[in-house]
Every structure is written in C-alpha cells, then in structure tokens.
Amino acid sequence: MSAKIKFKAFNAKEFFTLKNLLSWLVVTVGVVVMSAGFALFTNPYKIIPGGVYGLGRVLHDIFPQIPTGTFGFMFDIPLMIIGLLVFGGSFGAKTIYAALISPLIMNGLTSLVGEGPYAVADYAAEGKVYAGSEWITNHFNFAEDPLMASIFGGILIGAGVGIIIRGGATSGGTDIVSMIISKFCKMKFSTAMVMVESTIVVIGMLQFRDWQLPLYSLISIYVSSKAVDLVLDGATYEKLLFVISEKNDEIKQYILHELGRGGTYIKSSGMYTDKDRDMLFLVVSRKEIAAVKSKLREIDEQSFVVVVDAHETYGDGFKKFEIDENTNA
C-alpha cells in the first residue's frame, strides 16, 4: 500500500465530451436505482443487505434521530480515504461523487416513503401524522411479504451497484472494502461483496434480535450479487467445449460449415491408453449449446464432452476488447 496519492489534472476538454458526461449520468442513475432499493424495499422492513447503508440502518434503529443515509455518509468518508491510499488518484472523482450524492438521494427517498412498513390508517388510529407519501405506503407495503421485499430490494441494489461500476465508479462504502479484497485476494468482486455484506447481516441480527431477518437479508445479498454480475457481464455467458472424439473430421465440418465457428486442436494423451489424440476446444454462445450437443451426440455417441461457463470471451465473433475506464474515472 502506498500513501503517495497522485491526482490526475483536470482537463476540461476531456471532461466535457459526450462519452464522459454520459458516464457521469450513468453513475447518477445507478445511485438512484440503488437508493430506491434501500428506501423502498429493505430499510422499512429491517432487512439488512449489507453495505454502509445496511449498517446505517442498524445504527438508525439505535439512534433514530440520525437518518440511515447520514450514517452511510459517515462511514463513506474514512473508507474513501482508504480507497485513495490503496488505488491512488485513479480511484476516481466519480466514486467520490457517487458517495456524496448517495446519502442525499437515500434520505430524500426515505422522507418520501417514510420510516416503517405501516399503512397510513395505522398512524391515524394511533393519533400520529404519517410523514411519508400515502400513495407509496399503500402501494409498496410489503409488511406481510418480506420475502418479496428482500428480492425486489436485492435486484434494485445490485442493479444500481452494477450500473455505477459500469459508469466507471463504485458506490463507495463497503464496495471499497470489496474492491480491496477482490484486488489482493484475486477473487470476483461479487464474491468479495457477499463476504463483506454477510458480516453486516450478523451485526443486524444481533441488534434486531429477529432470527428471520438474516434469511431475508442473505436472500437480498444473493440476489444483489447476481444482479451485479448480470449488469457487468450480461445474461448470455458463452460456453467452452472440450471434445474428445474419434470422428474429429466430421465434427470439424459441422463447426466450420454449419455452425460457422472456429476451433482449436489441443494435443492430448489418454491416461490409460497412452494414445495421442487431438482434443477439440471451441467457444459457442449460450443459445447454440443445445444444438451443438445434439449434433455431437448424432456424430459420435461415444465422444467425451466437457462444457464450462465462459464469463467473458473476447475476439472474433465475440466481444471486442474494451479499455478499462475505471483507471480514468
């Protein structure tokens, strides 16, 4: 870790390009989507989907006079400093921007929605004045169905985080912790995120003393991590096929002329027979895999086939190589 921080000089010409301005808009949209997930679906029902705002929701229960978003901002400040020390000036102005506007948007949405999953009539019966919107309270009340609240909340939170990352930033908070773990432990960002968020769920369980809440919280975290992957990697993962067959020529003709793909022969040797043979390696799209397997079975029922998910495939016929904009955020 280096404490030396070098910030990139502001360049007005680069900043005011359509592409760069759109990336800032993308980050803003991501923050709004993420905040809506918290304000509408998780915070009102004490579902803790991790993050500084999940931890903020726990502390808000202890100190109700301080809004959840404000607690999140209080955690964001030291975490942003750590992020700057680890990632340097390239950590990004957009990440700082996302961390600054997140508590404002979340507190605003919370004021609109209200603090709890109660109908306006419940407040009237107790002689209280409800501070939130009656329409939202009546139409987004999941007090009787916290499972749906956890699923919808996880989708919005994960989609929001994914959109923010797509824009070249993070939402700050525990995303920074997850980025650090991902960087130094060589694991997927979504996996690191689940580890960090699960720890916060345990803290919430101890505070709320409700043994059902961790289940809903973990569901929300799982759904959120999948939504992040969906936004970042897309829904159609390619498939890797490793094929060993005695009829490579027929399979080759099918791949080249019917499927319109290419492939690679890998020299291999049977462990039992010590016989040298060519193992075929190819990549196909998800929608092609069923047809390919059917054709392989038709050509050679004795063939040996291994199918593996390929989360990212670059090159001819697949995705183009992209510049990592996170380093220029």
C-alpha positions, 0 to 999 in steps of 0.5 A, spaced: 500 500 500 502 506 498 500 513 501 503 517 495 496 519 492 497 522 485 491 526 482 490 526 475 489 534 472 483 536 470 482 537 463 476 540 461 476 538 454 476 531 456 471 532 461 466 535 457 465 530 451 459 526 450 462 519 452 464 522 459 458 526 461 454 520 459 458 516 464 457 521 469 449 520 468 450 513 468 453 513 475 447 518 477 442 513 475 445 507 478 445 511 485 438 512 484 436 505 482 440 503 488 437 508 493 430 506 491 432 499 493 434 501 500 428 506 501 423 502 498 424 495 499 429 493 505 430 499 510 422 499 512 422 492 513 429 491 517 432 487 512 439 488 512 443 487 505 449 489 507 453 495 505 454 502 509 447 503 508 445 496 511 449 498 517 446 505 517 440 502 518 442 498 524 445 504 527 438 508 525 434 503 529 439 505 535 439 512 534 433 514 530 434 521 530 440 520 525 437 518 518 440 511 515 443 515 509 447 520 514 450 514 517 452 511 510 455 518 509 459 517 515 462 511 514 463 513 506 468 518 508 474 514 512 473 508 507 474 513 501 480 515 504 482 508 504 480 507 497 485 513 495 491 510 499 490 503 496 488 505 488 491 512 488 488 518 484 485 513 479 480 511 484 476 516 481 472 523 482 466 519 480 466 514 486 467 520 490 461 523 487 457 517 487 458 517 495 456 524 496 450 524 492 448 517 495 446 519 502 442 525 499 438 521 494 437 515 500 434 520 505 430 524 500 427 517 498 426 515 505 422 522 507 418 520 501 416 513 503 417 514 510 420 510 516 416 503 517 412 498 513 405 501 516 399 503 512 397 510 513 390 508 517 395 505 522 398 512 524 391 515 524 388 510 529 394 511 533 393 519 533 400 520 529 401 524 522 404 519 517 410 523 514 411 519 508 407 519 501 400 515 502 400 513 495 407 509 496 405 506 503 399 503 500 402 501 494 409 498 496 407 495 503 410 489 503 409 488 511 406 481 510 411 479 504 418 480 506 420 475 502 418 479 496 421 485 499 428 482 500 428 480 492 425 486 489 430 490 494 436 485 492 435 486 484 434 494 485 441 494 489 445 490 485 442 493 479 444 500 481 451 497 484 452 494 477 450 500 473 455 505 477 461 500 476 459 500 469 459 508 469 466 507 471 465 508 479 463 504 485 458 506 490 463 507 495 462 504 502 463 497 503 464 496 495 471 499 497 472 494 502 470 489 496 474 492 491 480 491 496 479 484 497 477 482 490 484 486 488 489 482 493 485 476 494 484 475 486 477 473 487 470 476 483 468 482 486 461 479 487 464 474 491 468 479 495 461 483 496 457 477 499 463 476 504 463 483 506 455 484 506 454 477 510 458 480 516 453 486 516 447 481 516 450 478 523 451 485 526 443 486 524 441 480 527 444 481 533 441 488 534 434 486 531 434 480 535 429 477 529 432 470 527 428 471 520 431 477 518 438 474 516 434 469 511 431 475 508 437 479 508 442 473 505 436 472 500 437 480 498 445 479 498 444 473 493 440 476 489 444 483 489 450 479 487 447 476 481 444 482 479 451 485 479 454 480 475 448 480 470 449 488 469 457 487 468 457 481 464 450 480 461 445 474 461 448 470 455 455 467 458 458 463 452 460 456 453 467 452 452 467 445 449 472 440 450 471 434 445 474 428 445 472 424 439 474 419 434 470 422 428 474 429 429 473 430 421 466 430 421 465 434 427 470 439 424 465 440 418 459 441 422 463 447 426 466 450 420 460 449 415 454 449 419 455 452 425 460 457 422 465 457 428 472 456 429 476 451 433 482 449 436 486 442 436 489 441 443 494 435 443 492 430 448 494 423 451 489 418 454 491 416 461 490 409 460 491 408 453 497 412 452 494 414 445 495 421 442 489 424 440 487 431 438 482 434 443 477 439 440 476 446 444 471 451 441 467 457 444 459 457 442 454 462 445 449 460 450 443 459 445 447 454 440 449 449 446 443 445 445 444 444 438 451 443 438 450 437 443 445 434 439 449 434 433 455 431 437 451 426 440 448 424 432 456 424 430 459 420 435 455 417 441 461 415 444 465 422 444 467 425 451 464 432 452 466 437 457 462 444 457 464 450 462 461 457 463 465 462 459 464 469 463 467 473 458 470 471 451 473 476 447 475 476 439 472 474 433 465 473 433 465 475 440 466 481 444 471 486 442 476 488 447 474 494 451 479 499 455 478 499 462 475 506 464 475 505 471 483 507 471 480 514 468 474 515 472 
